[in-house]
């Protein structure tokens, strides 16, 4: 029994330098590490993408910033840590109960919805919705002609956009958000690149 424990401890101490070969290719390990470092994917999501057990992926990740190569640390720019969006929906107050639901809710809340302002005629407001309060149809996806990203228009404004008419309040909102609206719709990042 003692020999077995000592053998396991020695194998763990060797890491992947000895013992069984890695179950992930170097490219898979690199992809998993990049996705993990970006902070936008959970280990469960990464393992789903790679079609491997979560424990296998987790075992190959470098989870400590200080373990990275010195050259990478030297070239890194010091910035404030990324701010994660709140877990609670700002529109309906729904609080996710599981980690998986929280990940989906963060993605839902990243989408901006544009609505007619109920208090001011000819104005629009922006909101963020979770799946519990997401508006139904009609809805129209405003898409940057380069990257396809953009807000979603809801209600009567969406009905107008489906008929080929982007309402003037929506155009003003997009312009204020630094979108180019003519000749093509371009998000702020691509509008500046086109100048």
Secondary structure as the mmCIF struct_conf table of DSSP 4:
data_model
#
loop_
_struct_conf.conf_type_id
_struct_conf.id
_struct_conf.beg_label_comp_id
_struct_conf.beg_label_asym_id
_struct_conf.beg_label_seq_id
_struct_conf.end_label_comp_id
_struct_conf.end_label_asym_id
_struct_conf.end_label_seq_id
HELX_RH_AL_P HELX_RH_AL_P1 UNK A 2 UNK A 14
HELX_RH_3T_P HELX_RH_3T_P1 UNK A 15 UNK A 17
BEND BEND1 UNK A 18 UNK A 20
HELX_LH_PP_P HELX_LH_PP_P1 UNK A 21 UNK A 22
BEND BEND2 UNK A 23 UNK A 24
HELX_RH_AL_P HELX_RH_AL_P2 UNK A 26 UNK A 38
TURN_TY1_P TURN_TY1_P1 UNK A 39 UNK A 39
BEND BEND3 UNK A 40 UNK A 41
HELX_RH_AL_P HELX_RH_AL_P3 UNK A 43 UNK A 50
TURN_TY1_P TURN_TY1_P2 UNK A 51 UNK A 51
BEND BEND4 UNK A 52 UNK A 52
HELX_RH_AL_P HELX_RH_AL_P4 UNK A 54 UNK A 60
HELX_RH_3T_P HELX_RH_3T_P2 UNK A 65 UNK A 67
BEND BEND5 UNK A 68 UNK A 68
HELX_RH_AL_P HELX_RH_AL_P5 UNK A 70 UNK A 75
HELX_LH_PP_P HELX_LH_PP_P2 UNK A 76 UNK A 78
HELX_LH_PP_P HELX_LH_PP_P3 UNK A 80 UNK A 86
BEND BEND6 UNK A 87 UNK A 88
TURN_TY1_P TURN_TY1_P3 UNK A 90 UNK A 92
BEND BEND7 UNK A 98 UNK A 98
HELX_RH_AL_P HELX_RH_AL_P6 UNK A 99 UNK A 109
TURN_TY1_P TURN_TY1_P4 UNK A 110 UNK A 110
BEND BEND8 UNK A 111 UNK A 111
STRN STRN1 UNK A 113 UNK A 116
BEND BEND9 UNK A 118 UNK A 120
TURN_TY1_P TURN_TY1_P5 UNK A 121 UNK A 122
STRN STRN2 UNK A 124 UNK A 127
TURN_TY1_P TURN_TY1_P6 UNK A 131 UNK A 133
BEND BEND10 UNK A 137 UNK A 138
STRN STRN3 UNK A 139 UNK A 141
TURN_TY1_P TURN_TY1_P7 UNK A 145 UNK A 147
STRN STRN4 UNK A 152 UNK A 154
TURN_TY1_P TURN_TY1_P8 UNK A 155 UNK A 155
HELX_RH_AL_P HELX_RH_AL_P7 UNK A 156 UNK A 162
TURN_TY1_P TURN_TY1_P9 UNK A 163 UNK A 164
HELX_RH_AL_P HELX_RH_AL_P8 UNK A 168 UNK A 176
TURN_TY1_P TURN_TY1_P10 UNK A 177 UNK A 178
STRN STRN5 UNK A 180 UNK A 180
BEND BEND11 UNK A 182 UNK A 184
STRN STRN6 UNK A 186 UNK A 186
HELX_RH_AL_P HELX_RH_AL_P9 UNK A 188 UNK A 194
#
